[in-house]
Amino acid sequence: MRAKPLVSIRNISMKYQSPEGEIEALKNVSLDIYEGEFISIVGPSGCGKSTLLNIIAGLIEPSEGEVLINDKIVCRPTDMVGYMPQRDQLFEWRNIWKNVILGLEIQKNLNEQTVNFTRKLLRDYGLFEFRHKYPSQLSGGMRQRVALIRTLAINPDILLLDEAFSALDYQTRLIVTDEVKQIINKENKTAILVTHDLAEAISMADKVVVLSKRPGTIKNTYTIQLTCDVKTPIGCREAPEFREYFNKIWRDLDVHV
């Protein structure tokens, strides 16, 4: 018998008011996410992918439906969820150490235990020697690692990644996705990634959820099973099944269908 889902998205719909009238962003979206899963969400621009992440994070309330985390209804931001947006949003006037402890300061949870945990993260992932540097002194890939460690420092159970790598150049993006996936696996986190990059979605995820054009509904869900020697996002792209998944999802995303 399978364990209960860590995240349960139940019949979520979202409507906005605009000068042109009511806009329906999401319609009747339901999805269960289990502990340790990595889920990618793809779909046409404007289909409500980021809106869904904001609802899971408790940043906005849906028009209909509910999200439960550990059987508790989400109605406000929770310490169980860490959010990593498209831009690293590092403060240029704070050094790397001051940036990674920012969430702990906001939560008023800066103590010996959390400080030691954050130092360990910096050491484990090759950034401890850069703790006194400033963001402008780091490469784009290193900045993104700092942003991830800042998110991990509050020790959330769930990571939400909203186009988290799209600001990077292609080569750096490949390297960083490999690093991030390894960190997420090592820290045993559940992750939900929103991305426009199908190769990224397939190579990183256990499941890919395809949303339709607006209003976003779940058009298809793929359980990703790749046979590859190196279980990294770069290595997974060499799997013989990779192209088949890519072509199927590409057809699903045809907005004219």
C-alpha positions in Angstrom: 0.0 0.0 0.0 1.5 3.4 -1.0 2.0 6.1 1.6 -0.1 9.2 1.7 0.9 12.0 -0.6 3.1 14.7 0.9 1.3 17.3 -1.3 -2.3 16.9 -2.4 -3.6 19.4 -5.0 -7.4 19.0 -5.1 -9.6 20.6 -7.8 -7.7 23.8 -8.0 -9.2 26.6 -10.1 -8.0 30.2 -10.3 -9.7 33.2 -11.8 -8.4 36.8 -12.0 -10.1 40.0 -12.6 -8.5 42.2 -15.3 -9.5 45.3 -17.2 -10.7 43.0 -20.0 -12.8 41.0 -17.6 -12.4 37.7 -15.8 -9.5 35.5 -16.7 -9.5 31.8 -15.8 -5.9 30.8 -15.3 -6.4 27.2 -13.9 -9.3 24.9 -14.0 -9.9 21.8 -11.9 -6.2 20.8 -11.4 -5.7 17.7 -9.2 -2.3 16.1 -8.4 -0.7 14.0 -5.7 3.0 14.4 -5.0 4.8 11.9 -2.8 7.8 12.4 -0.5 11.1 12.3 -2.4 9.5 12.8 -5.8 10.8 15.3 -8.4 7.9 16.6 -10.5 8.3 18.8 -13.6 5.4 21.0 -14.8 5.4 22.1 -18.4 2.8 23.9 -20.5 2.2 26.8 -23.0 3.0 30.3 -21.8 0.3 31.8 -19.7 -1.3 28.4 -18.8 -0.9 29.0 -15.0 2.2 27.0 -14.1 3.7 29.7 -11.9 0.2 30.5 -10.5 0.0 26.9 -9.4 3.4 27.1 -7.6 2.3 30.3 -5.8 -0.9 28.5 -4.6 1.2 25.5 -3.3 3.5 28.0 -1.6 0.5 29.7 0.1 1.3 33.0 -1.5 -2.2 33.2 -3.2 -5.5 31.6 -2.5 -7.2 29.6 -5.3 -10.7 30.5 -6.4 -11.7 26.9 -5.9 -10.2 23.8 -4.4 -7.4 23.3 -1.9 -3.8 22.3 -1.4 -2.9 20.0 1.5 0.7 19.4 2.8 0.9 16.6 5.3 -2.9 16.6 5.4 -3.0 20.3 6.4 -4.7 22.8 4.2 -2.4 25.5 2.9 -3.7 29.0 3.5 -0.5 30.9 4.1 3.3 30.4 3.5 4.7 27.6 5.5 8.2 26.6 6.7 7.7 23.3 5.0 8.0 25.0 1.6 11.1 26.7 0.1 10.7 28.8 -3.1 13.5 29.3 -5.6 12.4 31.9 -8.3 13.8 32.6 -11.8 16.3 35.2 -10.6 18.6 34.4 -7.8 17.4 37.5 -5.9 20.7 37.8 -4.0 21.2 41.1 -2.2 24.3 42.7 -3.8 25.2 44.6 -0.6 25.2 41.4 1.6 28.0 38.9 1.3 27.3 35.3 0.6 27.0 34.3 4.2 24.6 37.1 4.9 22.6 36.1 1.9 22.2 32.4 2.8 21.1 33.2 6.4 18.5 35.7 5.3 15.6 33.3 5.5 16.7 32.2 9.0 16.8 35.9 10.0 13.3 36.5 8.7 12.0 33.5 10.6 13.9 34.6 13.7 15.5 31.1 13.7 19.1 32.0 13.7 20.8 29.9 16.4 23.8 27.6 16.8 22.0 24.6 15.3 20.8 26.4 12.1 24.1 28.3 11.7 26.1 25.0 11.9 23.6 23.4 9.4 24.1 26.3 7.0 27.9 26.2 7.3 27.7 22.5 6.5 25.7 23.2 3.4 28.3 25.7 2.2 31.1 23.3 2.9 29.4 20.3 1.3 28.6 22.2 -1.9 31.9 24.1 -2.4 31.0 27.6 -1.3 32.3 27.9 2.2 35.5 29.6 1.0 33.4 32.2 -0.8 31.3 33.1 2.2 32.8 36.5 2.6 32.6 37.3 -1.2 29.7 39.4 -2.7 27.3 38.1 -5.3 28.9 40.3 -8.0 32.1 38.4 -7.5 30.6 35.0 -8.3 29.7 33.4 -11.6 26.0 32.9 -12.6 26.2 29.2 -11.7 27.7 29.8 -8.3 25.1 32.5 -7.6 22.4 29.9 -8.3 24.0 27.5 -5.9 24.0 30.2 -3.3 20.3 30.8 -3.9 19.6 27.1 -3.5 21.6 26.9 -0.3 19.7 29.9 1.0 16.5 28.0 0.3 17.8 24.8 1.9 19.1 26.6 5.0 15.5 26.9 6.3 15.3 23.1 5.9 12.0 22.9 4.0 10.5 19.5 3.0 9.4 20.8 -0.4 11.3 22.9 -2.9 9.5 24.9 -5.6 11.7 25.8 -8.5 10.1 28.4 -10.8 12.1 28.6 -14.0 15.1 28.6 -11.6 17.7 28.1 -14.3 16.4 30.1 -17.2 18.5 33.2 -16.6 21.7 31.1 -17.2 23.5 30.6 -20.5 23.0 27.1 -21.9 26.3 25.5 -20.9 26.0 26.9 -17.3 22.4 25.8 -17.2 23.3 22.2 -18.0 26.0 22.1 -15.3 23.8 23.8 -12.7 20.9 21.5 -13.2 23.2 18.5 -12.7 24.5 20.1 -9.4 21.0 21.1 -8.2 19.6 17.6 -8.9 22.4 16.0 -7.0 22.0 18.4 -4.0 18.2 17.8 -3.9 18.7 14.0 -4.0 21.4 14.1 -1.3 19.3 16.3 0.9 16.3 14.0 0.2 13.9 16.8 -0.8 10.7 16.7 -2.7 10.8 19.1 -5.6 8.4 20.7 -8.1 10.0 22.4 -11.1 8.2 24.7 -13.5 10.1 25.0 -16.8 9.7 25.8 -20.5 12.6 23.5 -21.3 11.3 20.0 -22.2 14.8 18.4 -22.1 15.3 19.9 -18.6 11.9 18.7 -17.4 12.4 15.1 -18.7 16.0 14.7 -17.6 15.4 16.0 -14.0 12.0 14.6 -13.1 10.4 11.4 -11.9 7.2 12.6 -13.5 6.3 15.3 -16.0 2.9 17.0 -15.8 1.7 18.7 -19.0 -0.8 21.5 -18.6 -3.0 22.6 -21.4 -3.3 26.2 -22.8 -5.2 28.6 -20.5 -7.2 27.7 -18.5 -4.6 25.3 -17.5 -5.8 21.7 -16.9 -3.7 18.6 -16.6 -3.5 17.2 -20.2 -1.1 14.3 -19.5 1.2 13.0 -16.8 4.3 10.9 -17.8 6.2 8.7 -15.4 9.8 9.0 -16.6 11.8 5.8 -16.8 15.2 6.2 -18.5 17.9 3.6 -18.9 21.2 5.4 -18.6 24.5 4.6 -17.0 24.9 8.1 -15.4 21.8 9.1 -13.5 22.3 12.9 -13.9 20.3 15.4 -16.0 23.1 15.4 -18.6 23.5 11.6 -18.5 19.8 11.0 -18.8 19.6 12.9 -22.1 21.6 10.0 -23.6 19.0 7.5 -22.7 17.3 5.8 -25.7 13.8 6.6 -24.3 14.6 10.3 -23.9 13.6 11.3 -27.5 10.4 9.3 -27.3 9.3 11.2 -24.1 10.4 14.5 -25.7 8.3 13.9 -28.9 5.2 12.8 -26.9 5.3 15.9 -24.7 6.0 18.2 -27.6 2.9 16.9 -29.3 0.9 17.5 -26.1 2.1 21.1 -26.1 0.8 21.8 -29.6 -1.5 24.7 -28.8 -3.5 24.0 -31.9 -4.5 20.5 -30.9 
